[in-house]
Amino acid sequence: MTEFRHDIPMRWADLDSLNHVNNVVYLRYAENARAAMSEVPPGPIGAMRIQFKRPLLLGSQPVVVTSRVEGDQVLQSIGVAGTDTEFATVEVDLGKHAAPEVLNDAAQAGSIAVRRTDLDGSGHVSAAQVFELFQETRVPFINGVLTRLTPGNFVVASVEARYHQPIEWRPALETRTRVARVGNGSFTIEAQLGADGQTFASSSAVLVGFEAAKQSSRKFSQEERQSLLAAMG
């Protein structure tokens, strides 16, 4: 099975407030690598899944994206030159859009502005940029649920995005967001982007409690867990 290796120099702009590579940037690394591949399954992206293994810090060595094709999927591993450490994995399903889905009126409603720069060469919001729109939806939702949120208290463990139909430019998208599951140290947020009752893209994100000083996972406090349970819809 042929593997494709693509080296990508890191930039300061890739980092978030914790000096880790921003979650969305991993998708841009993967997207950049797919664009350079000589063989990619045809058709639109139906779903993308990313699993974050460990934080990636800025360094002098380039990011290495290793990709391979299995049927209608592109499987990608994100590492750093000179090490065997895997920082994230990305799975991309190609060939057809996800099944149609209506907006969930039981979830918290909102909106998010769309920028012209969110669009790719086809005139649609790019697959990686959809992840950013979900991130921009998810963060204020969490801030509203957990009023004593401290930066770094939670990190994203995994995200799945499903693409139901292309998102063309419009001033804003409707959003629907809810807490779908609460555990002792992790919870799941489900979100939708759409308009006129129809979902253009949907996502499921698993977040885990995180202790920045120790760079390790942690259990939720009783107050956090109660707040999350109260937000389930």
C-alpha positions in Angstrom: 0.0 0.0 0.0 1.5 3.4 -1.1 2.1 6.0 1.6 2.5 9.6 0.8 4.7 11.8 3.0 4.3 15.6 3.1 6.4 17.9 5.2 4.9 21.2 6.4 7.0 23.9 8.2 5.3 25.2 11.4 4.3 28.8 11.9 3.8 30.9 15.0 0.2 31.5 13.8 -0.5 27.8 14.2 -0.5 28.1 18.0 -3.4 28.7 20.4 -3.5 30.4 23.8 -1.9 27.4 25.4 1.1 27.5 22.9 -0.2 24.2 21.4 -1.0 23.9 17.7 -4.7 24.9 17.3 -7.1 22.1 16.8 -8.2 23.4 13.4 -4.6 23.7 12.1 -4.2 19.9 12.3 -7.0 19.7 9.7 -5.3 22.3 7.6 -2.1 20.2 7.7 -4.1 17.2 6.6 -5.9 19.2 3.9 -2.5 20.5 2.6 -1.2 17.0 2.4 -4.2 15.6 0.5 -3.9 18.4 -2.0 -0.4 17.3 -2.8 -1.3 13.6 -3.2 -1.3 12.0 -6.7 -4.3 9.8 -6.0 -7.3 10.7 -3.9 -10.8 9.0 -4.1 -13.2 11.1 -6.2 -16.3 12.8 -5.0 -17.2 15.1 -2.1 -16.2 14.7 1.5 -18.9 13.0 3.5 -17.2 13.0 6.9 -13.9 13.8 8.7 -12.8 12.5 12.0 -9.8 13.6 14.0 -8.4 12.2 17.2 -5.9 14.3 19.2 -3.2 12.1 20.8 -1.0 14.7 22.5 -0.3 18.5 22.3 2.0 19.6 19.5 4.3 22.5 20.4 6.1 24.9 18.0 9.5 23.6 16.9 12.1 23.9 14.3 11.3 20.5 12.7 8.5 20.4 10.1 5.2 18.6 10.7 5.0 15.3 8.8 1.7 14.1 7.4 1.7 10.5 6.3 -1.3 9.6 4.2 -2.6 6.4 2.6 -5.8 5.5 0.7 -8.0 2.6 1.7 -11.1 2.3 -0.5 -13.1 5.6 -0.3 -11.1 6.8 2.8 -7.9 8.7 3.2 -6.1 7.8 6.5 -3.6 10.3 7.8 -1.1 10.4 10.7 0.4 13.7 11.9 3.8 13.7 13.5 7.1 15.7 13.5 10.2 15.0 11.6 12.9 13.2 13.5 10.5 11.5 16.0 8.1 8.5 16.0 5.5 10.4 18.0 2.0 10.5 16.6 0.1 13.7 17.6 -3.1 13.2 15.7 -4.9 10.9 13.2 -7.4 12.1 10.6 -9.9 9.9 8.7 -11.6 11.4 5.6 -14.6 9.6 4.0 -15.0 10.6 0.3 -17.5 9.8 -2.4 -20.8 11.2 -1.2 -22.3 13.6 1.2 -23.7 12.5 4.6 -27.5 11.8 4.7 -29.8 14.8 5.0 -30.6 16.0 8.5 -32.9 18.6 9.9 -31.9 21.2 12.5 -32.6 20.1 16.1 -35.0 22.7 17.5 -34.5 21.2 21.0 -30.9 22.3 21.0 -29.6 25.8 21.9 -30.1 28.1 18.9 -27.6 30.6 17.7 -25.9 32.0 14.7 -22.4 32.5 13.3 -21.2 34.9 10.7 -19.6 33.6 7.5 -16.7 35.4 6.0 -15.7 35.5 2.3 -12.3 34.1 3.3 -14.0 31.0 4.7 -14.7 29.9 1.1 -12.3 27.8 -1.0 -11.8 27.9 -4.8 -15.1 26.2 -5.4 -17.0 29.0 -3.7 -18.0 26.7 -0.7 -16.8 26.8 2.9 -13.7 24.5 2.9 -13.8 21.3 4.9 -11.2 22.5 7.4 -13.0 25.8 7.8 -16.2 24.0 8.8 -14.2 22.7 11.8 -13.3 26.2 12.7 -16.9 27.3 12.5 -17.8 24.4 14.8 -15.0 25.5 17.2 -16.3 29.1 17.2 -19.8 27.7 18.0 -18.5 25.4 20.7 -16.4 27.8 22.8 -19.1 30.4 23.6 -21.5 27.5 24.3 -19.2 26.0 26.9 -18.5 29.5 28.4 -22.3 29.9 28.8 -22.7 26.4 30.4 -19.6 26.7 32.7 -19.6 30.3 34.0 -16.4 29.7 35.9 -14.5 28.3 33.0 -10.7 28.7 33.2 -8.6 28.6 30.1 -7.0 25.2 29.7 -9.6 23.4 31.9 -10.8 21.3 28.9 -9.1 20.0 25.8 -10.7 18.4 22.7 -10.0 14.7 22.4 -11.8 14.0 19.1 -14.1 15.6 16.6 -16.3 14.1 13.9 -17.8 16.4 11.2 -20.4 15.3 8.7 -21.0 17.2 5.5 -24.6 17.0 4.4 -24.4 19.6 1.6 -22.0 22.3 0.4 -22.1 25.6 2.4 -22.2 28.5 0.0 -21.6 32.1 1.2 -24.3 33.7 3.2 -24.1 36.4 5.9 -24.7 33.9 8.7 -25.5 30.3 9.5 -28.0 29.1 12.1 -26.4 27.0 14.8 -27.7 24.3 17.1 -25.6 23.1 20.1 -26.2 20.8 23.0 -24.4 18.6 25.5 -25.2 15.0 24.5 -23.2 13.0 27.0 -21.6 13.6 30.4 -19.0 11.3 32.0 -16.8 11.7 35.0 -13.9 13.2 33.0 -15.3 13.8 29.5 -18.4 15.1 27.8 -19.7 15.2 24.2 -21.0 18.3 22.4 -23.2 17.9 19.3 -23.6 20.9 17.0 -25.2 21.7 13.6 -24.7 24.5 11.0 -27.6 25.2 8.6 -30.4 27.4 7.4 -34.1 27.2 6.9 -34.4 24.0 9.0 -31.8 22.1 7.0 -28.4 21.0 8.3 -25.4 21.7 6.1 -22.9 20.2 8.5 -23.1 18.5 11.9 -20.4 17.5 14.4 -19.8 15.5 17.6 -16.8 16.7 19.8 -15.5 14.9 22.8 -13.8 17.1 25.4 -11.9 16.0 28.5 -11.0 17.7 31.7 -7.4 18.9 31.6 -4.9 20.2 34.1 -2.6 22.6 32.3 0.1 22.7 35.0 0.5 18.9 34.8 -0.4 18.6 31.1 -2.7 15.7 32.0 -6.3 14.8 32.1 -8.4 15.2 35.2 -11.8 14.4 36.7 -14.6 16.9 36.7 -15.5 18.8 39.8 -19.0 18.2 41.2 -20.0 21.7 40.2 -18.7 21.2 36.6 -20.5 17.9 36.2 -23.8 19.3 37.5 -23.6 22.3 35.1 -22.9 20.0 32.2 -25.8 17.7 33.1 -28.1 20.6 33.4 -27.2 21.6 29.8 -28.1 18.2 28.3 -30.8 18.5 25.7 
